[in-house]
Structure formats: C-alpha cells, structure tokens
Amino acid sequence: MTETIDTLVTHAHLFSMQGQGVGYIHDGAVAIYQGRIVAIGSTSDLEARFQITETIDASGCAVLPGLIDAHMHTPWAVVRGVAQDVSNWMQMALAPYSRHITPEAALAGTRLNVLEAIKAGTTTTVDFAKPNPGWAEVFEGAGVRARLTPTINAMPPGGMAGWKVGDIYPLDDDVGQGDIDTAMAFVSDWHCAADGRITVMLGPQAPDMISGDQLLQIKRLAEREGLMIHMHVAQGDREINQMIKRFGKRTPQYLDEIGYLDDQLLAVHLTEATDAETVLIAHSGARMALCSGSIGIIDGIVPPARVFREAGGLVGLGSDQAPGNNCNNIFNEMKLTALFNKIKARDPEVMPAWEVLRMATIEGAQAIGLGDEIGSLEAGKQADLILIDLSAPNLTPAMDTPIRTIVPNLVYAGSGHEVKTVMVAGQILMRDRQVLTMDETVVQAEAQRQAEAVSLRVAADPVHKKMALLTAMEAGQL
C-alpha cells in the first residue's frame, strides 16, 4: 500500500550531512510527513514509494539542512554597526547605546535579526538576551526554531556606566538573584513551547559578571531541569583581567575547579584561551560556539576552534551581535572561519569547505544539544531544510564531475541571498524569497524608527562624547 506524505522535495542536489562528509545524493529527494522527514533517497525511488500532497521541485537547487546560528544577541540589531574598528568596543562604543535601548527598541532588533536570519537560511537561532515581554513570541510567530537564553548577571543598575577600563567592577547579588528568578520563570513558560520549537538554556553572561556562589546555583538549577548552560568563556582580556583580580585564576582553571566544565556547557568565544586551556575545555565535553566575524572585527583575534576540534570538541558557528559584526548570516561565518584559520595556520588545507559546512549544520546541532533532532536530513528528524538557487551568478556554473564544486562555492562565494525556500518542522517560512511569517516592510520600518529614536537619546547624553569613534566622525572618515 502506498504511503501518503505531506511534501516531497524532488530533483535536488541533496546534501544530507549524514556520515563523516556532506552526504551528497544526485537528483535527491526528501519525503516529509507531519513535520518530520520520513525518507531521503533518489527522486525516482521516492516518487514511486509515496502518494504526495505537495511536490516542491528543487531542480537547479542545493537542498541542505537549515543552518544553525549557535550564538546571537538579536536585540542589538537595532544599533547595527555602531561598535567596530575600535579598541575596547564594549566600553568605548557600545555602552552609550546600551543605556538607551528600550524594550520596544530591543524587540524591533529581534524581529529584524530573525527576518535577516530566515532570508539567509538560518532555521535555528540560539539567542542570548534580556527576556523582555514579547521576546519569545517573536520566534514563535516567525516559525523558526530557537534556543533562548535569558541573560543572567549581577551587574548593578547602569551596568558599566562610570566604570573605567582596568578597574574591577562591582557585583550586586540582589541583581543576580533577580535575573536567576526571572530566567527560571522563563523556563517554566517557554521551555519546549511551540510544539518543541522553542527551548531554553540558562545564561550566566560570563563568569566575571556574577558571584561564584550564584554561578554554582545556576549549575544546580540547570542540572535539576535538564538544561544546558550557555556562557561567554575567556571572551577577552577584560574578562581574564577581572577573573585574576577577583578569583586569582584565569577563567578555564576557575571553571574547571568549580565543576563547570562538562557537556552541559556551551562555551562561547574562547578568545583568550591558550591552546592548553582550549584542550582542557574540549576534553571536558563542553562545546564551543565560534563567532569568527564578530571576534575578528572587535578583537582582531582568530579563536582557537581548530585546536578545539582537533582535541575532539564540537564547534558550532554563531554570528554574535550586529553592532560589531554588522550581520547575522551563517554564510558569512562559514567563509570567514575557513579563511581566518587558513591564514592563521599559513595552510590552505585547514578548515576546508566541507568542514565549515558541517559546523553550520550537523556539528552545530550537536554543539547546542539538538543533534538528535536537527542538523542533518535523515528519517525521523525534524524537517528543517533550505533550498539554495545554484543559478545565481556567483554560484554558476555548478559542476558535478570530475570535481563537485557546489560545496566550495556555497562556502566561499555564497552570500545567503541565494536561499530560495526555508522550511522548519515541515512548514514553509520563505518561498521564492518571500517570507510568509513576517511582514518584511513593517519589520524594517519599525527597526529604522526605533534606531533613530535610540540615536537621538544617545546624542543627548553627555556620555556619548567619550565614544572612540567620534574622532573618525570629526575627521570625515565615517
């Protein structure tokens, strides 16, 4: 008896990401029923096997698992581009803006970032933000998959305002406990919501921004609830300086001694980790979120992802934040990851295209704890996939023999604008470049309006005169 399915994607250059490589199938097809993949194989085999409600013809397209952004700060999209090309980017460029981003402006940034991500083929976002009312609803309504991380820190009201670079900053345990309580309430409301599309991680912002006791409290809560911990680790010299002054230890040693290094931890950046510290973290089972574009721009550093992977650790790619990285686009992260690591190693064989594509899909899914559900196209997994138009001039010609050029071209020439169709859990979010779950014009207009309002408030605040980029403005360079 012929099985009935909802959707069959046919005639694709199919990259399943199964096995150790990219799992290529020529003239491949994906069968989908009730939001999950029931089979992949050749188009002829699956057309004969199933009775089909809808067929999506993917002729001339690459079909891949949806891309995974393992670390984002979506509210910051509302001030895209204000904090790059400067030292001490957080304190000397971003902080004056952070004082003036209202909850409404933050939501406008989140909507814009989610829209941007969908259009560039990202189906799963791992977002790290203060849980303003309406934050989770943006992801729910857009139809994307999300791992949401409410920010937890003990920074007193005003944050880093008035703090001087090099000084140890104060911590307020009452603020920290309030953030912990808010995060746990968010877990209760949103973990496994939207038919499981939305899940939650606990997010101490960084080990230098909360007391040791509260860091351990978060660890206990995460273990009790079966949650991962999503935290910036060794993210810069500022953090290392704070850790040495506060605890007398560098971050990796401190986390190891308090029992924080295990497979429950998604460690973000590792910017300042030595090779030995990187190996320690990888061997612990902790995973790494690599943000090549952001760290390259704001720190001029290539994080130790190669060492981490060679030590057996899992690495996912993240776009981080738009003020300093300027875009939230995993195509950008794939290319920069490959290029930066080749340049750092002076070796063209380091980080080949197929490896970074796996980091954007199956290895990214494993890194964020969802490898059993997403990241590859195989029976039983969620139907999260994208169609990429290979007729785009920058991806043409697409050759199959004797060397298949599709994956290198996607990584080194793709921009994300070639993504044609996006599906999450069997539901189409974008068809032929038209986003169906968000009003693109409204989202962009509101983000522009909120950005202009934030800018006026910043300009009226005397603290803005300390921003390092003002000298470039006065010199006519910006």
N, C-alpha and C positions, 0 to 999 in steps of 0.2 A: 504494500500500500504506500502511495506517495505521501511524504510528509509535507505539511503546509508550513511555510515560514512567512515572516513579515516582509523581509527585504533580502534581495540578493544583489551584491555589488559584483559586477562582471567585467571581464576583459581588462584587468588591471595589470600593471607591473607591480606585483604584490610583494611587499617586504614584511614578513610576519614577525621578524626578530626572534623567532624560535631558534633553539640551539645556541652555538657559540658565535654565529655570524649574524647576517641580516635576514636569513630565511627566505631567499628570493623564489618566487613562483612566476614563471612566464604565463601570460594570459590567465591570471589567477582570479579567484572569486572568494567572496566571504558571504556565508549564509547567516542571517540574524533572525532570532525569534524572541519576542518579549524582552528585548533589551540586551540579550546575550548572544554571543557567537555560538552557533551550533556546528559549524563546519567551515573549513577552508580547503581549497583544492583548485583544480583546473576548472575553468568556466564550463567546459563541456560536461564534465562529471557532475558538477553541482546543478546545472540546468536540468539534467536528466533525473536527478535524485529528488528534487523538491518541486512542490507546487508553490508558486511565488505570488505574493500580493503586490509587491512593488519591485521593479528592477532599476538599479542605478548603473548606467553604462559608464564605466571608468576607462573607456578607450583613450589612449594617449595620456593617461594619468598614472602617477605612482600612488599606491594606497599603502599607508603606514598606520601603526598605532598612533593615537593622538599624542602630541608632545606634552611633556611634564615640566612645569616650572617649579623647581624644588624649593625656591625661596624668593618671596616677593614682599614688598611693602606697598600695597596698592594705593592707600590714601595719598602718598607722596606724588602721584602722577599729576596732582593739581598744581604743583610747582615744578614741573619738569624743566630741567636744565639750569637750575639756579646755583648748583654747587659742584662745579668741576673746574679743572685747570687751576687748582689752588691747594696749598697745604692746609692741614687741619680743617678739612672740608666740613666736618660736622659742626665744629665750634665757630669757624670763621665764615661760613657761607650758609649753612642750613639752619642753624639755631635761630636767627632772627625771624625766619619764616615759620618755624615750628610754633613760635609764640602766638601766631595769628591765624592758624588753620582751625576754623570752626568745625563742629561735627558735620555741618552741611557741606563744607568745602571738602572734608575728608571723604564723604560719601560720593561726591562728584568725582574725586580722584579714583575711587574704587571702581565706579561704573566705567570710567574711561579706560582704566587698565584692563578690566575684564573684556571690554569691547576690543581693545587692541590685541589682547591675547587670543581671543577667538579668531580674529581675522588673520593671525599668523600661525594658526594651527595648534595652539595650546588648548588642551582639553581638561587638564588637571592643574590647579593652582594651589600652592602652599603659601598662604598669606599670613603675615605677621603684623598685627595692628592692634590698636586700642579698640575694644568692641563697642563702638558707638551704636546706638539704636539704628537698625536698618542695614548694618554691615553684612550680616549673614544673608539677609533677604536679597541682596544684590546677586549673590552667587546662585541662590535658589531660583530666582526668577530668570536668570540668564541661562540656566540649564547646564552649567559647567559642573565638573567635579571639583571639590575643594577640600583641602586640609587646612582648617582655620586655626590660627594660633593667637589667642588673646595675649597681648604684651603684659608681662609682669616685671615691675622693677620697684625699687624703693627710693627713687629719686624724688626729692621734695618738690612741692609746687614751684613752678618756674624752671624746673629741670636744670639745665646748665647755664641759665642766665646768671651773670655775675661770676661764674666760675672761670678761673684763669688756667690756661694750659699748664699742666705740670702740678697743679695743686690737687690734693686728694679731695674728692668731692663727698659731701655729706650724704648719709643714707637715713631714711625715716622708716622705721619698722611698721608704723601705722599705715603708711602709704603702701608698703609692700604687702601687708596683710589684706588691705582693701583690694589690691589687684588680684591676690590669690583667691579671695572670696568671689570677686567678680568673674574670674576665669572659671571657677568651679560651677557657678550658676550658669555660665555659658555652656559648659559641658553638658549640664543637665538638660538644657533647652535644645542643643543643636547636634550633639554627637550622634551620628547615624541618622540624621534627619534627611528629608527629601529622598526617601527610598534608598538611603545609604550613600547618596552622592556627597553629602556633607559630613565630614568627620572632624574631630578636634584633636589638637596637640596642646600640651602645656608649654608655655613660652617664657621662662625667665630670660630677660632680654640679653643678659650677659652675666658671667659670674662676678664681675666687678660692680654690678649695679644692684646687688641685693645681698643681704647678710648670709653668712654660712648657714645659720640655723634655718632661715626661710628657704634657702636653696635645698636643704635636706627635706624640709617639709614638702616642697613641690615634688621631690623624688618619691617620697612615700605616697603622696596622692596619686601620682602617675602610675605607680605600681598597683595601687588598690583599684584604680579604674581601668587598667589595661591600656594606658595611653602612652604615646611616645613623647619625648621632650625635644623641643625644637629651640636651639640656643646658639647665639653667636659665641664662638670659641676662638681665643687668640686672634681676634679680629683686627688688631692694630697695636702699634706701640703705646697708644694711650691706655688700652686695657692692660697690657703687660705691666706698664708703669704703675697703674693703680693696684694691680694684684700684688706686686712686690711690696708696695708701700703698706697695703692693708693686711696681707697674709704672709709676706716674706717668701712667696713662691711664685713662679711662673704658672700660668693657667693650667697647662696639661698636668703638671705634677700635683697641683692642688686638687683638680678634679679626680685624678687617679686615687689620691689619698682619701677622699671622702666617698669613694664608691660610685662616681658619676659616669665612669667610662664603661659602657656596655651597649648592647644592641638596642636599648631603649632610646639612645641619644642620636639625634640628627645634629651634627656639629657643623655650623655654618662658617665658612671662610678659611679658618686656619691660616690666615695671612702671615702671622708672625711665628708660626710653629716651625721649629727646627726639623730636620729630617728625622732625627731620633724621636722627637715628640710626635711627629706625624705617624711614624711606625707604631709607637705605643698606642695611639688612638685607634689606628686601623686594626691592630691585633686585638683590641678590646672588643671588637664587634660593632663599635659605633660607626655611623655612616657619615658621609661628608656631603654638604651642599656647596658646590663650586660656582662662584659668580665672577667669571673671568672679566666680563666687560666692566662691571662696577669696580672691582678691585684694581683693574688695570688703570682706570681713569682716576679714581680718588686716591690711590696709594702708589701707583706705578710699580706694582708687585705682581708676580705670577704665583698664585697659591700652589702649595705642594701636592696637587692632585695626582701627578704622575707617581710620586713616592707612595702616596696613599693607596693607589690602585695596585702598584707593584707589591705592596705589603698585603694584598688580598682584600682591601677595603672596597666598599660600594660607594660610588660617586654619582650624584645627580646634579644636573645643571640648573642654576637659578639666575634670574635677571636682576634681583635685588630691588633697587629703587630708582625712579626716574629723575630725581634732581641731580644725581651724579652719574648714572649710567645712560640716561636720556631715552632708553627704550626698554620695553619689556617684551622681548622677542627671542625665542629659543633658537631660531636660525642664526641670529647674531651671536648667541653664546656658543653654538657649535663651532662656527668659523673662528671666533676669537680663541676658544680653548685650543683648537688644533694649531693655530698659528703661533700663539704665545708660547706654547710648550715646545714646539719645534725650534723657535728662536732661542728660548732659554737653554735648550739642550744642544743647540747647534747640530741638530739631527733631523733630517726630513722624514725619517721613518717613525718618529714619536707621534703619538696621538693621531693615527690615521683616521680617515673619514668614517669608516665603519665603526670604530670605537666610540667616537663622539656621538654618532647617531644612536648607538646603544645607550650611552649615558643620558640621552634626551628621551629615551623610551623605556626599555625593559630595566636597565640598571637604575634609572631614575625612579621607576616604580618600586623596585626593591629597596632603594635607599630610603624612601619615605614610608615604607611599610605596607605598600599596596601591591606588591609583586604578584600575589595570587589572584588579583582581580583585574589588573590593567597592565599596560606596557608592552604586550605582545598580542598578536592576532592568533588565537587558538580557541578550540572548543571549550566552552564553559566560562570564558572570561567575558567581562563587560564589553559591549560593542562600542568602544571609544576608538574612532578612526578618522583619518583625514584623507582627502583626495587632493593631489598636487598636480597642477596642469603642466605637463612637460613640454607643451608647445610654446611656453613663454620664451622670448628670445634668449634670455640668459641661461636657459636650461636646454636649449636646442643646439645641435642635434642630440637626441637620446640614442646612444648606441648600445647594442647588446652583445656584440661579438667582434673580435676575439676578447676585447676588454669591455666589461659593462661599465658605462660611465655615469649611470644615474645617481648613485650614492655620492661619489665625489662632487658632482655638480650640485646636488642638493646642499651639501655642506659648505662648499667653497663659493658657490655662485647664487644660492637661494637667498631670498630676502624675506620670505613669508607672504609676499603679495601674490605668489603663485598658488597659494592654498585656495582651492575652489569650493570644497564642501567639507563641513565639520559635523561629526556625529558623536554624541555622548549617550551611552546607555540605549543605543538604538534610535535616539531622537535626533533629527537634523536641526542643528543650531544655525548653520550657514549653508545656503545652497547657491551655487554660482555667484559667490562673493557677496550675496545679500544676507545679512544677519537677520534671522527671523525672530529672535527672542529679545532683542533690544532695539530701540529707535536710535539709530546712529546719529542722526541730525540733532535730536534732543540731547543725547548724552554729551556730544561735543560742545554744543552751545552752552549747556549748564556748566561744564568744566571751564570753558572760557570765561563765563560770567563770574564764577567763584574765584578763579585765578586772578582776575583783575581786581576783585574786592580784597583778596589777601594782599596783593601788591600795594594797594593804597594804604592798607593798615600798616604794612611794613615800612613804607616810605614815611609815614607819620611818626614812627617810633624811633627815637634818637639812637637806639642800639644799632640800627641798620648802618650807621656811619662807620662802624667797626668792621664791616664786611670787606674781606680782602679783595673781592672782585671789583670794588668801586674804583680802584686805581686804573684798571683796564677800561672801565666805562669812561673815566675822565680823559684818558689818553685816546679815546675814539677807537679802541680795539674791540669793543663789544657793541 
